[in-house]
Amino acid sequence: MSMNKLNHLVIMAGGVGSRFWPMSTEERPKQFIDVLGTGRSLLQLTFDRFAEICLPSNIWVVTNKRYLRLVEEQLPQVDRSHILLEPCRRNTAPCIAYVSWRIKKECPSANVIVTPSDHIVTHVPEFTRVVTSCLQFTGETDAILTLGMKPTRPETGYGYIQADLSFNSARNREIFRVDSFKEKPDLKTATEYISRNNYFWNSGIFIWSVHTIVNAFRVYQPAISKIFESLMDDYGTPQEQEKIDAAYPECENISVDYAIMEKAEEIFVCPAEFGWSDLGTWGSLWTQTQHDLYGNACIGKNIHLYDSHNCIVHTTQEQKVVVQGLEDCIVAEQDGVLLICKRSEEQRIKQFSET
């Protein structure tokens, strides 16, 4: 199968990953870490899974200025001019607007998939099939498309997409209209969602043509679109960074979900199953990793557990680790910082990291 040369990939890699402390720090957030102990960081695994979807020369990474060196080190295949640097954090809408106008300058008929850098996918062939089919759909329509994950449990850590399963596209039977986007629910609501068949986890993976997304910004976010439209002559020139550094702080701090998704008319979802997880927390990592007979997940070498159950131990820098008598705990060590914490208390980790 020959690859479509109009397919472009955008990897959003600017996050600081505070919930994965001490493994993840502001200097080296989780997307740059070999979280799963596979020898590849989450960013590299993200790059790898698009091998059959788009050419390395069509891959873009948007990250914070301070992570340029890490991106260059980990993804030498990505052209330096395709690593876009945010001077400050402004959420996903400005990030996506910037890269969309930047791609428009280089390839106005590009078809784009936007993905976070810190998710995992366990079934790559199915992922490739779904994404390729979705890119074909957005290449032929003005649709904004998002990937919805078929839920396997009443997860309260994800937003949900309510789909209208009575309306699927004539062009692609796997794609449906979106009724509404739902915020992260409480357990009762999440349980109700998954008892129906038309609610899906919002993966935060978006697919659209450059033409479609630029137009959507013009209609729904005129202030943001003016900023990036006005820099059209500067993209790809030596003054691009300086102009972005000046303009970026003027952007509203807003997610693409609020900025575009919840306003636009033509929004579609492709429900899929390819072993997706957003590795947002130690708990989600525990869920995603191999367990021993007692429910323990170990990432690192030479880890020995005794009388311990349902723990996650992440100690990739230690020579030997012995744990006895712990239940439902996180044990994590990185660069001389050790965390031992109940899994049920992990929402306090951000607070612990600031002590």
N, C-alpha and C positions, 0 to 999 in steps of 0.2 A: 504494500500500500504506500503510494507516494504521499509525502507530507504536504499539506496545503501551505504554500509559502506566505499566505496572508495571515496565518495563525500567529498571534503574539501572546506571550505569557507575561503577566505581571505578578511578581512575588512581593507581598507587603512584609517587610522585615524590620519594622521600626519599633516594635514593642519592647517594654522593659522587663516583663515577666516577673513581677514582684512576688507572685504567689508560689513560685518555685524556689524561694530562698531556702537554704544557702547554695544550692546547686547553681541557681541563676542569680546573677547580680546585675546592677546597672551597667557595670563595665562589660559584662559578658552575659547578655540575656539568653534565655533558654533556646531560642532558635539557632544559636551558634554552638550548642552543646550536644554531645552524643548522649542524649537522654536515655535511649533504649539500649545502650551498650552494644551497638551494631558496628561501630567504627565510622559511622557517618552522622553528622549533626542533623537536627530536624530541617535546617535550611537545605542541606545537601540532599536529604531524602526527598524534599519537596521538588528540587531541581530534577532528581533522578526519575521521579514518576511521570514526568512530562517528556521523557526521551522519545516516545513515538508520536507525540502530539505536535510539537513545534521545534523548529531549528534553533540551535544555541544562539545564532545571530539575531533571533527574534525574542530573546528573553530579556526582561527588564526587572530590576530590583529597586524598590523604593525603601530607603532606610534613613535612620538619623545620621547626621554628619559624623558623629563620634564612632559609628560602626563601619565606616568605609573600609578600613584596613581588614577587619574581620571578613567582610563580604568578599573583598579581593582575594584574600587568603583561601577562603573556602570554595569560592566559585570562580576559579581562574578562567573558565570558559565564557563568562559573561563579559561583553565588551565594556570597557571603563565608561564610555559615553552612555551606556544603558544603566549605570548605577546612579539613580537620582537621589540627591541628598536633601533631606528636610532639615532646615535650621532649627526648628522647634516642633513640638508635638501639637498637632491640630486635628487628631482623629482621622477617620478614613475618607471623608468626603474630599477635603483638600488634596490628600494624597492621591486619590483616584483621579481627581480633576487634573492635577499636574501631569501625571503620567499619560492621561488620555490626550491632552493637547500636544504633549511631547511626541507621542506616537503619531498623532495626526500630521505633524510636520514631516515626519519621515515616511509614513505609509498611510495616506488618508483612507485607503480602503481596507485597513487592517481589521481583523476580527480578533477579539481579545478575551482571554480568560484571566480573571483576577483571583489570586488565592492567598490566604495567610501562609506564613512561613513555618508555623509551629503546629500544624495538624499532622495526623498520621492516617495512612490508608493501607490496609493490609491486603487488599485484593486489587493489585495494579492492572491486570488485564481488563477487568470489568470497568475500572475507573477510566482507562484509556478508551474503551468502547463508548461509554456514556458521554465523556467529554467531547470526543470526536463527532458524535452524532449531534450534540448540542451546538457545537461550533458551526456545523453545517446549517442548522436551523437559524442561528442568529445571522449567519452570512446572507441568508435569503429573505430575512424579515426585519422589521424595526423593533423586534422584541428585546426586552431586558429579561434575562433569564437567570434564575438562581437554582443551585442544586439543593434539593431537600433530601434529608436522610430519613429512611424508614426507621421509626423509633423502636428500640429494643427494650426500653424500660422507661418508667415515668421520671425522666431526668429533669431536675429543676435548674440545672446550670446552663441550659440552652434556651434560646428563643425558638419559637415554633412558626411554621408557615401553614396557614389553613388554605387548602387547595379546593378548587371547584372541580371535582372528579367527573362531573357531567359534561364538562367542556374540555375535550382535548383537541389539540391542533390537528388539522387535516394533514399537515406536512409531516408531523411526527407524533405518533400515537402515545409516546411516553411522556409528552409534555402537556401540562395543564395550566389553566389560568389560576392566578393567585387571588383568593378572596381577601385575606388579610394577614398581616404579620402580627404575631403575639409576643409580648415581652416574656422574659423568664417567669414561669408560673410557680405557684406554691405546689406542694405535693398533691393536694386534692385536685387542683386544676390540671396538673400534668397527668394524673391518673385518668381523669375524664378525657383529656386529649387522646391518650393512646388507646382508649376503649373505642374510639372512632377510627375510621380508616383514612381520613383525609387530613390528618395533622402530621407534619414532618418537622424534624429538627432543621433549624436554619444553619447551614454549614458555613455561611459567610464566603462562599465561592460564587462569583458572578461571571456571566458570559454575555457579551454584547459586541456589536460592531462599534468602532470608534465614532462613526457617524451618529449612531443611536445615542451613545452616552454623552457625547458633546452636546447634542440637541437637548437631551434631558436636563443637563446642567443649565443650558441657556434658558429653558422654560421654568425650571423649579428653583434654581439657585443663581439668579442673574448676577448677584454680587461676586460670587466665587468665579463664575464663568468670565466676567469682565476682567478679573485679575489675570487669569491664565491666557485669555484671548489676547490681551494687550502685550504679552511677552512673545507672541508668535515669531517675531523677527529674531529674537534672542536665542531660541532653542537651538542646541547643537553648535553654539558659538562660544568663544572663550568667556563672554560676559554672562552666560546663562546663570551660573551659580550666584554671582553677585546680585543679579536681578531677582532671583528666587529668594535669596536671603533678605532682601528688602521687602518683597511682596508677601511672603508667606505669613508673617505675623499678623497681617491684615485680615487673613481668612478667619471665618467663624470656626470655632472648635465644634464640629458636628460630624456625626457618623453618616455614612452613605445610606444607611437604613432610614434615618429620619429625613435626610436631605433629598433623597430621590425615591427610594423604594416605596415609602408609605404614601407618596404623592402621585407617582406616575400611573398612567392608565394601562399601558400594555406590559403587564408584568406576568411572567410565566415561571413555573417551577417544574423541574424534572426530578421526580422522586427516584432515589437510587439506593442501592445497597452495595457498598464496596469496602466494608470494614473501616468506616471513618470514625475518627475521634479527634476532638479538639483537645490537645493535652493541656488543659487549663490549670490543673491542680494536681497535687500529689495523689489525691483520690482517683482522679481519672487515669493517672499513670498506673496506679495499682490495678485498676480494672482492666487495663490494656496489656498487662504483662503476664508472662507465664507464672503460675503459682506452684509451690510444692504441695504435698498432700495436706498441709495444715493452713493453706491459704496465704503463705508468705511469698512475696515477690522480691527477688534479690538481683540487683544490678551492680556488678563489681566482681572482683576476683577474690576467691578464698574467703567466702562469707559462711559462717557456721551458726545456725540457729538451734537453740534447745528450748523445749517447752514454750514455744512462742507461736502465736496464731495470727493470721490476717495482718501481718506487718509488711511494710515496704521498706527495704534497706537499699539505699543508693550511696555506695562508698567506692567510687571508681579509682580514687587515689590511694586507698589504703592497702598495705601489704596483707593484713589479716584482720578480720573482724569477727568477734564472737558476741552473740546476743543471747541472753537467757531470760526466760520468764516475762516476755512482753506480749501484750495483747492489743491488736488494733492500733499499732503505732507506726509513725514515720521515723526512720532513722536516716539522717542524711548528713554527709560530710563533704565539704569542698574548701580547698585552700585554707585549712586550719580552722574552719568554723564548723561546729557540730550542732545539729538540731535533733532533739528527741521530743516528739510531740504526739499526742493522741490524734488519730485520723479524724475523729469527730470534731476536733478543735482547729482544723487546718485554716479556717477563715481568719484565724488570728495571726497567721504567719507573717503577713505584711507588717502588723504591729510589732511582732517579735524582732523582725529584721531591722527595725528602726531603733532598737534599744542600744 
